[in-house]
Amino acid sequence: MFAFFPMFPAMLRGFASILPFPDTLLSFYSRLLLAGFILNTAFFVGATVAIFYLTMAIYQDRKFAILCSILFSFNPASIFFSSNYTEALYSFCVFNGLFHLEKRSYFLATSFFVGASATRSNGTVNAGFVAYYAIKEIFSVASNSENKVLQQWTAFKIIGILIRTAASCILIFLPFIAFITYGHGKFCSQRDGVPEWCEASFPNIYSHVQKQHWDVGLFMYYRIRKIPNFILALPCALLVAYGIFHYLRANRIQIVSLGLLTDYTNSKHNKLLEFAKVNVFVYVCHSLFLLLFGICFMHIEVITRFLFSSSPLPIWVASSLIYADTKAADITLSMQNLLGYSNIFPVLSAKSKLVYFYFLLYIIVGTFMHVNYLPWT
């Protein structure tokens, strides 16, 4: 019960209860499976649409946005987006939240981020996006105030930004706080037989369940018999690490300025991969944090679906490699050409071919493994 956050199970149960099938035709368990398929299909489609609009908002390149949405539809963890897992709902909430944040629609962005944090514990990390964009806005406002009148107005505006940001972050953390508070009240308020985790300085039932039953903790997963799972997660880790390295090496000034220079133009613009041509510093930092956290604390094989559902960066990096080759060869980006081996494969570089095979292999093998109850990502 306390191993998962409540939003997706609650939606699943509610939707299954209203499906128009009598118990004599479909048991409640079967209706739960059907409800999960319907909901996750809808959320997966919604997340695909969201990543298209998010990419358009940042890059202003329709062809690149189309390629990103196509690749996301066939991402290596896509089997989990179609099964009864939280990936589809979580990515739907995160990508919509990021899109509305890019559009400075703070209320809608916060609403989607609250949904994300009610779906998975790492949803609270998205408060970092809200805080970062607030700092960026304050930096922009402060740098444009010249005379005393503007400076006074600027002070009031900055206070308003801080209040709005604090309220948003509190709301994003609220589902997590409510979850662990409920667990504390259920198990730690009794007089006798109080669990040991209740005696901790910060009693957290979620962390207790993760550590006690799943061995989640710093390097707790590092065992020789787990080496195959490390190999399974390696392609995703390398893809994200490559993208992070490429961006930071080419945009060193962004490291120094923390991405706050909005008018910065890279002199090596034409030599960069598509995703690195604009300021996505906060997305790179977010992905770096998730990657390091996943490697150090999580079951390593989960990294693939963890990263592809939590950040657009893996899709942007993969799409950038293929986009550069298809753009140079003047190939129309379509589902037919991308899935047609003979149409696209000859023009791809070695790196793009690896990405192509990685996506294709994990979709096929992942589907086979998962439906047969065999270990996968």
VOGU-3710 file (C-alpha; in Angstrom, 3 decimals, decimal comma):
1> mfaffpmfpa> 0,000/0,000/0,000  2,740/2,478/0,934  5,161/1,396/-1,804  3,317/3,528/-4,381  1,757/6,953/-4,366  -2,051/7,012/-4,500  -3,066/8,974/-7,612  -2,796/6,251/-10,270  -4,307/3,437/-8,135  -7,188/5,753/-7,167
11> mlrgfasilp> -7,851/6,664/-10,818  -7,619/3,001/-11,784  -10,119/1,923/-9,155  -12,510/4,783/-9,882  -12,502/4,227/-13,640  -12,845/0,440/-13,280  -15,907/0,900/-11,042  -17,782/2,881/-13,719  -17,007/0,608/-16,664  -20,352/-0,745/-17,935
21> fpdtllsfys> -19,618/-4,435/-17,470  -21,453/-6,666/-14,973  -19,476/-8,964/-12,685  -20,853/-11,963/-14,547  -19,105/-10,741/-17,712  -15,924/-9,191/-16,290  -14,597/-9,529/-12,762  -13,452/-6,392/-10,970  -9,838/-7,513/-11,436  -10,396/-7,776/-15,206
31> rlllagfiln> -12,033/-4,355/-15,214  -8,974/-2,963/-13,422  -6,741/-4,346/-16,180  -8,996/-2,896/-18,869  -9,191/0,447/-17,076  -5,398/0,566/-16,820  -5,007/-0,112/-20,534  -7,532/2,567/-21,515  -6,184/5,188/-19,112  -2,524/4,593/-19,899
41> taffvgatva> -3,160/4,602/-23,639  -4,863/7,981/-23,266  -2,100/9,338/-21,011  0,619/8,008/-23,321  -0,975/9,778/-26,280  -1,391/12,891/-24,137  2,270/12,780/-23,090  3,306/12,423/-26,749  1,271/15,489/-27,673  2,724/17,357/-24,690
51> ifyltmaiyq> 6,325/16,604/-25,658  5,545/17,873/-29,170  4,252/21,211/-27,863  7,031/21,457/-25,271  9,669/20,925/-27,966  7,941/23,458/-30,217  7,841/26,027/-27,415  11,589/25,697/-26,811  13,063/24,994/-30,258  10,504/26,544/-32,633
61> drkfailcsi> 11,200/23,723/-35,102  8,160/21,739/-36,167  10,114/18,951/-37,893  12,275/18,394/-34,824  9,189/18,403/-32,600  7,491/15,818/-34,828  10,570/13,580/-34,700  10,680/13,867/-30,894  7,027/12,876/-30,574  7,481/9,901/-32,930
71> lfsfnpasif> 10,540/8,633/-31,073  8,810/9,102/-27,733  5,951/6,925/-29,006  8,483/4,157/-29,602  10,863/4,826/-26,724  12,757/1,864/-25,188  10,483/1,828/-22,129  7,228/2,148/-24,078  5,907/-1,218/-22,867  5,626/0,318/-19,388
81> fssnytealy> 3,719/3,301/-20,786  1,081/0,887/-22,084  0,938/-1,402/-19,035  -0,473/-0,771/-15,573  2,447/1,352/-14,435  2,653/5,042/-13,520  4,989/6,063/-16,368  2,269/7,262/-18,768  0,391/9,334/-16,185  3,591/10,728/-14,721
91> sfcvfnglfh> 5,070/11,780/-18,073  1,697/13,283/-19,047  1,752/15,461/-15,931  5,458/16,376/-16,148  5,582/17,266/-19,851  2,363/19,288/-19,659  3,693/21,046/-16,554  6,942/21,903/-18,330  5,077/23,161/-21,406  2,884/25,492/-19,370
101> lekrsyflat> 5,913/26,644/-17,394  7,654/27,544/-20,658  4,531/29,503/-21,588  4,597/31,150/-18,110  1,189/29,705/-17,249  2,183/29,171/-13,627  -1,183/27,997/-12,321  -1,531/25,251/-14,936  2,131/24,281/-14,576  1,749/23,943/-10,809
111> sffvgasatr> -1,450/21,932/-11,219  0,255/19,383/-13,466  3,308/19,195/-11,189  1,034/18,531/-8,208  -0,464/15,668/-10,220  3,044/14,354/-10,888  4,015/14,459/-7,203  0,771/12,652/-6,310  1,725/9,949/-8,817  5,377/9,332/-7,943
121> sngtvnagfv> 7,684/10,478/-5,154  10,231/11,994/-7,545  7,514/14,391/-8,686  8,634/16,737/-5,912  11,863/17,312/-7,862  9,832/19,298/-10,398  9,569/22,080/-7,841  13,136/22,808/-8,929  11,862/23,890/-12,353  9,434/26,330/-10,743
131> ayyaikeifs> 12,154/27,737/-8,491  14,641/28,029/-11,361  12,245/29,889/-13,639  11,422/32,211/-10,738  15,139/32,995/-10,304  15,411/33,540/-14,036  12,436/35,916/-13,958  13,838/37,827/-10,972  17,214/38,104/-12,723  15,514/39,496/-15,834
141> vasnsenkvl> 13,362/41,961/-13,881  16,248/43,190/-11,735  18,571/43,699/-14,712  15,970/45,871/-16,496  15,309/48,328/-13,644  17,151/51,590/-14,320  15,610/54,513/-12,391  14,281/54,770/-8,811  10,622/54,452/-9,821  11,356/51,262/-11,733
151> qqwtafkiig> 13,454/49,960/-8,853  10,558/50,419/-6,401  8,181/48,691/-8,795  10,767/45,970/-9,310  10,962/45,288/-5,571  7,187/44,742/-5,383  7,295/42,544/-8,486  10,103/40,406/-7,042  8,148/39,967/-3,799  5,157/38,832/-5,844
161> ilirtaasci> 7,319/36,339/-7,745  8,723/34,941/-4,480  5,245/34,547/-2,951  3,912/32,833/-6,087  6,918/30,508/-6,259  6,723/29,592/-2,571  3,016/28,784/-2,923  3,684/26,638/-6,007  6,503/24,693/-4,332  4,406/24,077/-1,212
171> liflpfiafi> 1,566/22,739/-3,335  3,957/20,468/-5,260  5,332/19,036/-1,999  1,871/18,710/-0,460  1,007/15,204/-1,804  4,316/13,847/-0,493  3,800/15,476/2,906  0,209/14,216/3,087  1,310/10,693/2,142  3,984/10,337/4,822
181> tyghgkfcsq> 1,770/12,127/7,392  -1,003/9,618/6,762  1,463/6,753/7,161  2,802/8,235/10,391  -0,687/8,638/11,814  -1,668/5,094/10,858  1,318/3,305/12,400  3,079/5,644/14,823  0,176/6,917/16,915  -0,494/3,577/18,649
191> rdgvpewcea> 0,848/2,989/22,155  2,144/-0,542/21,761  4,132/-2,165/18,988  5,331/1,054/17,359  7,502/0,237/14,291  11,180/1,086/14,507  11,031/3,556/11,619  8,653/5,721/13,662  11,546/6,514/16,018  13,570/8,170/13,268
201> sfpniyshvq> 14,153/11,924/13,379  12,159/12,160/10,139  9,794/9,160/10,068  9,080/8,397/6,436  7,042/5,281/5,711  7,717/5,485/1,979  11,498/5,384/2,425  11,102/2,620/5,002  9,100/0,405/2,641  11,499/1,058/-0,246
211> kqhwdvglfm> 14,545/0,186/1,861  13,071/-2,694/3,850  11,327/-4,582/1,063  13,164/-3,509/-2,091  16,688/-2,795/-0,820  16,572/0,777/-2,125  19,482/2,782/-0,724  22,945/4,119/-1,444  24,795/1,434/-3,480  22,597/-1,286/-1,922
221> yyrirkipnf> 21,917/-2,683/-5,400  25,591/-3,135/-6,247  25,960/-6,907/-6,270  27,697/-9,222/-8,703  24,493/-11,074/-9,543  22,941/-7,760/-10,624  25,497/-7,151/-13,389  23,008/-8,135/-16,169  20,675/-5,386/-14,955  23,503/-2,851/-15,114
231> ilalpcallv> 24,107/-3,891/-18,718  20,379/-3,510/-19,396  20,419/0,088/-18,113  23,710/1,016/-19,782  22,358/2,281/-23,159  19,992/4,761/-21,525  22,658/5,939/-19,080  25,159/6,410/-21,918  22,626/8,268/-24,079  21,790/10,745/-21,326
241> aygifhylra> 25,422/11,097/-20,225  26,444/11,775/-23,832  23,805/14,485/-24,155  24,795/16,127/-20,873  28,507/16,064/-21,792  27,832/17,427/-25,291  25,735/20,301/-23,949  28,014/21,320/-21,081  31,182/21,103/-23,173  29,679/23,288/-25,896
251> nriqivslgl> 27,945/25,750/-23,552  30,523/26,378/-20,835  29,336/29,938/-20,335  25,973/28,490/-19,282  27,678/26,595/-16,463  29,187/29,816/-15,113  25,970/31,813/-15,523  23,697/28,902/-14,456  21,803/29,363/-17,711  20,557/32,823/-16,716
261> ltdytnskhn> 21,944/34,592/-19,806  18,929/34,592/-22,103  20,625/36,509/-24,940  23,712/34,275/-25,105  24,587/32,943/-28,581  27,055/30,106/-29,007  29,724/30,713/-31,627  29,702/26,962/-32,447  25,943/26,981/-33,063  26,057/25,192/-36,422
271> kllefakvnv> 28,270/22,387/-35,087  25,977/21,540/-32,171  23,299/18,885/-31,999  19,829/20,337/-32,285  18,922/20,030/-28,594  22,071/21,953/-27,528  21,441/24,993/-29,743  19,164/26,692/-27,217  19,334/27,265/-23,469  18,100/24,055/-21,838
281> fvyvchslfl> 20,519/24,254/-18,906  17,860/23,478/-16,303  16,756/20,355/-18,217  20,354/19,157/-18,398  20,853/19,688/-14,660  17,561/17,920/-13,925  18,566/14,905/-16,033  22,031/14,822/-14,466  20,479/14,719/-10,998  18,058/11,938/-11,983
291> llfgicfmhi> 20,833/9,919/-13,634  23,171/10,155/-10,619  20,340/9,431/-8,188  19,243/6,421/-10,211  22,772/5,014/-10,437  23,478/5,490/-6,722  20,164/4,662/-5,048  17,713/2,847/-7,318  17,346/-0,565/-8,879  19,546/0,154/-11,851
301> evitrflfss> 17,333/-1,470/-14,503  14,553/1,011/-13,680  16,680/3,904/-14,987  15,388/3,470/-18,552  11,721/4,061/-17,766  12,640/6,435/-14,928  14,485/8,832/-17,245  12,272/8,531/-20,321  9,152/9,307/-18,260  10,700/12,072/-16,133
311> splpiwvass> 12,660/14,195/-18,605  12,423/15,161/-22,280  16,223/15,216/-22,560  16,735/11,527/-23,553  14,281/11,997/-26,425  15,850/15,323/-27,423  19,333/13,781/-27,535  18,225/10,717/-29,519  16,154/12,855/-31,887  19,025/15,309/-32,415
321> liyadtkaad> 21,329/12,568/-33,664  18,799/11,241/-36,166  17,584/14,740/-37,092  21,062/15,887/-38,113  21,442/12,941/-40,516  17,966/13,143/-42,052  18,274/16,906/-42,414  21,568/16,562/-44,266  20,081/13,891/-46,558  16,852/15,872/-47,034
331> itlsmqnllg> 14,640/12,959/-45,940  11,070/13,703/-44,926  10,473/12,917/-41,270  7,475/10,624/-41,088  6,414/7,507/-39,242  6,727/5,517/-42,480  10,303/6,627/-43,150  11,438/6,178/-39,555  10,009/2,672/-39,303  10,996/1,753/-42,856
341> ysnifpvlsa> 14,475/0,297/-42,446  15,467/0,789/-46,116  14,312/4,408/-46,167  16,310/5,855/-43,306  19,060/3,475/-42,305  21,507/4,147/-45,191  21,812/7,863/-44,316  22,306/7,439/-40,578  25,682/7,918/-38,915  27,133/5,241/-36,628
351> ksklvyfyfl> 25,772/6,989/-33,513  22,318/7,353/-35,040  22,300/3,691/-36,061  23,076/2,696/-32,485  20,171/4,833/-31,240  17,890/3,391/-33,933  18,746/-0,206/-32,997  18,537/0,597/-29,283  14,958/1,852/-29,598  13,907/-0,951/-31,933
361> lyiivgtfmh> 15,555/-3,742/-29,924  14,179/-2,635/-26,555  10,643/-2,278/-27,911  10,621/-5,791/-29,365  12,526/-7,592/-26,624  10,921/-5,527/-23,866  7,421/-6,377/-25,028  8,249/-10,085/-25,234  9,945/-10,126/-21,824  7,303/-8,107/-19,996
371> vnylpwt> 4,230/-9,997/-21,205  5,922/-13,271/-20,245  6,688/-12,035/-16,719  10,429/-12,026/-17,359  12,718/-9,370/-15,798  13,055/-6,187/-17,835  13,533/-2,483/-17,254
//
